Amino acid sequence: MGMNLGSGGDEDEGIVDINTTPLIDVMLVLLIMLIITIPLQTQSVSMNLPQGDPPPPTEQNDKVVTVAIDFDNSVSWNGIPVANENDLVSLFQSAAAEPEQPEMHISPNRLADYKTVAHVLADAQRLGIRKLGIVGQDQFMGGQ
């Protein structure tokens, strides 16, 4: 490569060569980042997975209690309306006192207030219900 010393005249000539220094700097930074991140992607996590057949299921309790919360925030226990919160608490206490607790299926209506659903769930947990689940969640999914 030759060096341009200029013609020595009064003509102002602009340098038309592209400045590659910033491009090289960016390329080097990307290369360093790639070198640093490749070892992180190849690391593995060792897990001790269970071997063999799972144990047979224990005897299933077929007793299921459905607590439904309707659109007007009324609560029903297996289809029977619950008059007030004290009745609901006593029903939860009697279910928790059984030697083999029934499964509690909470079924809220999509128009029910969150406050009511959260209150029923909190009462059930506070009173010792261990087998608790929310059913009917398919109504909350999808593009509605």
N, C-alpha and C positions, 0 to 999 in steps of 0.2 A: 504494500500500500504506500502510496506517495503522500507527501505532505504538501498542502497548498500554502505557499508563503505569500500569496497575493501578487498582484501585478504591479503594485506600487503606484497605481494611478488614483484618480479621484473618484473612481466608480465604487459605489457602495454595493457590495455583493452580499446577500444573505446566505447563511449556512442552510443548505437544504437537506442535510443529513438528519435522520431521525435520532432523537436522544433515546438510547436503549437502556440507560442506567436505571430508570424507575421500573421498567419492565423486568429487568434482571432481578431487582430487589424484591418485587412481588413474587416472581417465580421462586426465588430462594426461600422466602417466607412460607409459601405453599408447600415446597418440598420438605422443609423442616417440620411443618405441621403434619404432613403425611407420614414422615418417619416416626414421629412421636405417637400418632394414633394407631398405626398398624399393630404394634404389640398389644394394645388394649383390646383390639377386636379379636385377636387370636387366643386370648386367655379363656380358659374353661373353668367351670365351677363343678367340683366333684360332689355328687349327691349319692347318698346311700339309699337306694330304692329297695323296697321290700321284695323279697324273693318268695316264690311259691304261691300257693293258693291262699286266698283270704280266709279267715275263720268263718264258719257258718254263722248266718245271722241269728241273733238271739230271738227269743220268742217275742213276736210283735204284739203290741197292744192295739187292738182294733178300735178302741174308744177314741172318737174324734169329736171335739166340741167346736162348733163354728160360731164365732162372734162376728155378726154382720153390723156394719155401720152404714146406715142409709144416707141418702142425699140430704135429708133434713137433720142429720146428726143424731138420729135415734139409734139406739143400740138394741140388738136382739141376740139372745142366747139360744142357739139351735132353733131358730125361727120363732121363739117366744119373746115378745118385746120385754125389755127391762125397764121398769118404771123410773128408777132413779139411780144415782151413783152408789148409794149404800147397798142396793140390791145387787149391783154388779160386783161390788167388793166382796159381798158375802158369797156370791157364786164363785169368784176367783179363789177365795179362801177355802171353800169346800173342795174345789178341784185340786188345789195344792196340797190339801191334807190327805188325799187318797194315797194309798201305798204305791200304786202305779198310776202316775199322773196321765191324764188324757192329753192327746195332742190338741193344741189350741190353734185353730185356723182363723186368723183375723182377715175378714173380707170387707175392705172399705169400698164404698161407692166412689166413683171418680169425682163426684160433686161434693163429697163430704169434706168438712173443714179439716185441715191438717192438725189443728189444735186438738180436735176430738180424737182423731186417730192416735196422735202422740200420747194423749192422756190415757187412753185405753191400754196402749202398749206399756206405758210407765206403770200403771196400776198392776198389770199382769206381772211385770218383772219385780216390782216392789213386794208383791204378795207371794213370790216364790214359784211362779210358773216357769218351768225349765224348757218344756217342749212347745215352742211358740214359732209361728210362721205367718207370713202374709201371703194370701192366695188371691188369685184373680188379677195378677199384675198385667196380663195380656191386654187389658183395657187401657193401660197407660202407655203402651208401646205403639209404634207405627206413626205415620205422618198424620197427625190429627189436627 
